[in-house]
Amino acid sequence: MANYLLQVGYTPEAWSAMIANPHDRIGEVRPAVEKLGGKIQHAWFAFGDYDLIAIVEMPTNVEAAAFSLAAAAGGACRAIKTTPLMTTAEGIEALKKAGTSGYKAPARAARA
């Protein structure tokens, strides 16, 4: 299974509802992730552009996208960003393959 970084920004209405009834939303979201074959690894509240950060394990990009689409359509999120994550070993493998890909930058771009 693959790991994904989820970054969620809540709407003011969602914050109002959570302030009125403070509770762990991860417990409510977990069944939807699990129904898609995934697992929430960790989640944190955060300051900045996003209000909640989570690491989620999903079978494929399709299930990760399906969850993000469902969350976005729910109305509580003003923004949701899903980023596929690679292990460092996968990153090194990608670097090695990049070096043998034969890609050459356009001559003009190479001088920039």
Backbone as CSV, one residue per row, in Angstrom:
resi,resn,N_x,N_y,N_z,CA_x,CA_y,CA_z,C_x,C_y,C_z
1,MET,0.841,-1.181,0.000,0.000,0.000,0.000,0.886,1.244,0.000
2,ALA,0.341,2.309,-0.523,1.070,3.568,-0.637,0.654,4.539,0.468
3,ASN,1.563,5.436,0.809,1.284,6.464,1.809,1.000,7.801,1.131
4,TYR,0.129,8.578,1.761,-0.269,9.881,1.242,-0.272,10.891,2.372
5,LEU,0.159,12.104,2.050,0.062,13.224,2.964,-1.245,13.947,2.637
6,LEU,-2.137,14.046,3.617,-3.377,14.808,3.452,-3.233,16.110,4.224
7,GLN,-3.546,17.211,3.562,-3.548,18.517,4.190,-4.960,19.068,4.023
8,VAL,-5.593,19.384,5.143,-6.991,19.796,5.134,-7.131,21.177,5.746
9,GLY,-7.861,22.037,5.062,-8.225,23.344,5.601,-9.729,23.350,5.823
10,TYR,-10.156,23.649,7.046,-11.578,23.649,7.372,-12.232,24.989,7.039
11,THR,-13.523,24.956,6.781,-14.303,26.170,6.579,-14.594,26.798,7.949
12,PRO,-14.928,28.090,7.982,-15.321,28.701,9.260,-16.522,27.989,9.885
13,GLU,-17.450,27.521,9.073,-18.616,26.803,9.588,-18.209,25.487,10.253
14,ALA,-17.249,24.801,9.669,-16.764,23.550,10.269,-16.087,23.831,11.607
15,TRP,-15.282,24.896,11.663,-14.650,25.256,12.931,-15.699,25.577,13.989
16,SER,-16.735,26.316,13.610,-17.801,26.653,14.564,-18.449,25.391,15.116
17,ALA,-18.714,24.430,14.234,-19.336,23.177,14.669,-18.408,22.400,15.595
18,MET,-17.112,22.385,15.286,-16.160,21.644,16.128,-15.936,22.330,17.467
19,ILE,-15.989,23.674,17.482,-15.854,24.398,18.754,-17.082,24.148,19.626
20,ALA,-18.248,24.091,19.010,-19.482,23.832,19.758,-19.535,22.414,20.303
21,ASN,-18.843,21.486,19.618,-18.856,20.084,20.034,-17.465,19.486,19.816
22,PRO,-16.500,19.837,20.687,-15.135,19.331,20.505,-15.077,17.806,20.623
23,HIS,-14.508,17.176,19.616,-14.319,15.721,19.637,-13.307,15.340,18.562
24,ASP,-12.874,14.119,18.607,-11.860,13.622,17.676,-12.515,13.255,16.347
25,ARG,-12.357,14.105,15.340,-12.940,13.857,14.022,-12.295,12.657,13.323
26,ILE,-11.084,12.318,13.692,-10.412,11.180,13.056,-11.226,9.915,13.268
27,GLY,-11.814,9.766,14.443,-12.661,8.602,14.716,-13.867,8.537,13.795
28,GLU,-14.363,9.689,13.371,-15.504,9.720,12.459,-15.104,9.527,11.003
29,VAL,-13.896,9.915,10.674,-13.404,9.801,9.293,-12.833,8.408,9.021
30,ARG,-12.293,7.790,10.060,-11.630,6.482,9.915,-12.465,5.449,9.155
31,PRO,-13.781,5.282,9.438,-14.557,4.271,8.701,-14.596,4.509,7.180
32,ALA,-14.625,5.761,6.761,-14.635,6.050,5.316,-13.303,5.658,4.676
33,VAL,-12.201,5.948,5.366,-10.876,5.567,4.864,-10.769,4.047,4.805
34,GLU,-11.213,3.378,5.865,-11.125,1.913,5.918,-12.032,1.253,4.884
35,LYS,-13.188,1.839,4.613,-14.083,1.286,3.597,-13.425,1.292,2.222
36,LEU,-12.516,2.245,2.006,-11.770,2.317,0.745,-10.498,1.468,0.796
37,GLY,-10.318,0.710,1.875,-9.160,-0.175,1.992,-7.950,0.475,2.621
38,GLY,-8.120,1.672,3.202,-6.995,2.404,3.743,-6.909,2.385,5.245
39,LYS,-5.921,3.115,5.762,-5.684,3.206,7.199,-5.084,4.571,7.507
40,ILE,-5.624,5.238,8.516,-5.035,6.501,8.967,-3.864,6.156,9.871
41,GLN,-2.670,6.568,9.467,-1.469,6.273,10.252,-1.300,7.253,11.408
42,HIS,-1.400,8.549,11.101,-1.222,9.609,12.095,-2.001,10.833,11.629
43,ALA,-2.391,11.665,12.570,-3.043,12.924,12.228,-2.719,13.968,13.286
44,TRP,-2.593,15.217,12.841,-2.258,16.312,13.727,-3.037,17.566,13.335
45,PHE,-3.415,18.366,14.324,-3.852,19.725,14.028,-2.595,20.521,13.717
46,ALA,-2.728,21.556,12.910,-1.566,22.335,12.503,-1.934,23.807,12.394
47,PHE,-0.935,24.659,12.438,-1.093,26.081,12.186,-0.607,26.357,10.773
48,GLY,-1.159,27.350,10.121,-0.683,27.720,8.798,-1.774,27.581,7.761
49,ASP,-1.371,27.241,6.539,-2.317,27.140,5.427,-3.327,26.017,5.616
50,TYR,-2.929,24.970,6.325,-3.813,23.825,6.540,-4.019,23.609,8.031
51,ASP,-5.196,23.131,8.370,-5.588,22.972,9.765,-5.365,21.566,10.306
52,LEU,-5.355,20.595,9.424,-5.166,19.203,9.808,-4.208,18.566,8.814
53,ILE,-3.268,17.813,9.335,-2.294,17.085,8.526,-2.422,15.616,8.911
54,ALA,-2.467,14.735,7.910,-2.567,13.307,8.209,-1.706,12.504,7.242
55,ILE,-1.224,11.396,7.717,-0.566,10.398,6.877,-1.547,9.242,6.770
56,VAL,-1.928,8.932,5.539,-2.929,7.902,5.281,-2.332,6.871,4.338
57,GLU,-2.570,5.617,4.633,-2.132,4.517,3.771,-3.346,4.082,2.953
58,MET,-3.198,4.052,1.624,-4.296,3.656,0.738,-3.763,2.653,-0.283
59,PRO,-4.655,1.782,-0.786,-4.211,0.771,-1.749,-3.617,1.371,-3.026
60,THR,-4.281,2.378,-3.597,-3.807,2.983,-4.850,-4.191,4.460,-4.887
61,ASN,-3.730,5.146,-5.934,-4.102,6.544,-6.145,-5.612,6.701,-6.291
62,VAL,-6.276,5.710,-6.848,-7.724,5.796,-7.062,-8.453,5.931,-5.733
63,GLU,-8.117,5.105,-4.758,-8.768,5.181,-3.447,-8.400,6.477,-2.719
64,ALA,-7.144,6.911,-2.848,-6.734,8.170,-2.230,-7.522,9.332,-2.827
65,ALA,-7.667,9.333,-4.145,-8.446,10.385,-4.806,-9.913,10.306,-4.414
66,ALA,-10.449,9.092,-4.307,-11.857,8.926,-3.937,-12.117,9.520,-2.554
67,PHE,-11.218,9.279,-1.604,-11.407,9.857,-0.281,-11.341,11.377,-0.330
68,SER,-10.353,11.918,-1.030,-10.213,13.373,-1.126,-11.431,14.008,-1.782
69,LEU,-11.943,13.364,-2.818,-13.136,13.878,-3.489,-14.340,13.863,-2.556
70,ALA,-14.512,12.780,-1.819,-15.632,12.680,-0.880,-15.526,13.743,0.208
71,ALA,-14.321,13.944,0.735,-14.127,14.954,1.782,-14.372,16.358,1.231
72,ALA,-13.889,16.623,0.034,-14.096,17.936,-0.579,-15.573,18.201,-0.832
73,ALA,-16.304,17.172,-1.229,-17.732,17.320,-1.532,-18.573,17.456,-0.273
74,GLY,-18.021,17.092,0.885,-18.788,17.123,2.123,-19.106,18.514,2.636
75,GLY,-18.334,19.519,2.224,-18.618,20.891,2.599,-17.875,21.424,3.812
76,ALA,-17.194,20.574,4.589,-16.478,21.041,5.778,-15.066,21.522,5.454
77,CYS,-14.565,21.180,4.275,-13.199,21.540,3.894,-13.211,22.716,2.917
78,ARG,-12.390,23.724,3.217,-12.202,24.806,2.256,-11.097,24.433,1.275
79,ALA,-10.260,23.473,1.697,-9.177,22.986,0.845,-8.766,21.601,1.324
80,ILE,-8.404,20.759,0.368,-7.816,19.455,0.714,-6.763,19.152,-0.342
81,LYS,-5.595,18.783,0.120,-4.470,18.496,-0.771,-3.956,17.104,-0.441
82,THR,-3.840,16.270,-1.459,-3.372,14.895,-1.291,-2.056,14.740,-2.050
83,THR,-1.008,14.355,-1.342,0.313,14.213,-1.943,0.789,12.776,-1.778
84,PRO,1.054,12.063,-2.895,1.627,10.721,-2.775,3.035,10.819,-2.175
85,LEU,3.368,9.898,-1.302,4.676,9.875,-0.651,5.471,8.652,-1.099
86,MET,6.785,8.833,-1.217,7.676,7.719,-1.540,8.630,7.506,-0.379
87,THR,9.026,6.270,-0.181,10.068,5.996,0.801,11.376,6.555,0.246
88,THR,12.375,6.702,1.105,13.663,7.169,0.603,14.247,6.161,-0.381
89,ALA,14.025,4.864,-0.154,14.513,3.838,-1.089,13.861,4.021,-2.462
90,GLU,12.543,4.314,-2.480,11.867,4.550,-3.755,12.405,5.813,-4.427
91,GLY,12.700,6.839,-3.633,13.265,8.069,-4.178,14.626,7.828,-4.806
92,ILE,15.465,7.038,-4.132,16.789,6.715,-4.681,16.648,5.906,-5.962
93,GLU,15.706,4.963,-5.987,15.453,4.193,-7.209,15.032,5.122,-8.346
94,ALA,14.182,6.098,-8.043,13.751,7.063,-9.059,14.937,7.892,-9.558
95,LEU,15.820,8.307,-8.637,17.005,9.065,-9.032,17.891,8.252,-9.975
96,LYS,18.096,6.985,-9.652,18.909,6.125,-10.509,18.281,5.978,-11.888
97,LYS,16.979,5.764,-11.931,16.295,5.626,-13.221,16.331,6.932,-14.010
98,ALA,16.239,8.061,-13.314,16.322,9.362,-13.992,17.676,9.510,-14.679
99,GLY,18.717,9.042,-14.007,20.061,9.149,-14.573,20.280,8.303,-15.814
100,THR,19.470,7.272,-15.978,19.625,6.392,-17.144,18.480,6.553,-18.144
101,SER,17.646,7.564,-17.947,16.467,7.725,-18.811,16.799,8.231,-20.197
102,GLY,17.926,8.889,-20.348,18.281,9.440,-21.646,17.662,10.800,-21.915
103,TYR,16.919,11.359,-20.958,16.304,12.674,-21.160,17.374,13.742,-21.286
104,LYS,17.157,14.646,-22.238,18.053,15.783,-22.414,17.189,17.036,-22.447
105,ALA,17.596,18.024,-21.665,16.872,19.292,-21.645,17.052,19.992,-22.975
106,PRO,16.088,20.799,-23.379,16.271,21.593,-24.599,17.519,22.449,-24.456
107,ALA,18.237,22.665,-25.541,19.524,23.390,-25.510,19.390,24.743,-24.827
108,ARG,18.331,25.468,-25.128,18.136,26.798,-24.531,17.950,26.692,-23.022
109,ALA,17.175,25.742,-22.536,16.925,25.579,-21.105,18.200,25.149,-20.383
110,ALA,19.050,24.367,-21.031,20.262,23.879,-20.395,21.217,25.024,-20.080
111,ARG,21.179,26.134,-20.823,22.071,27.268,-20.594,21.520,28.231,-19.552
112,ALA,20.252,28.118,-19.221,19.629,29.093,-18.319,20.125,28.973,-16.907
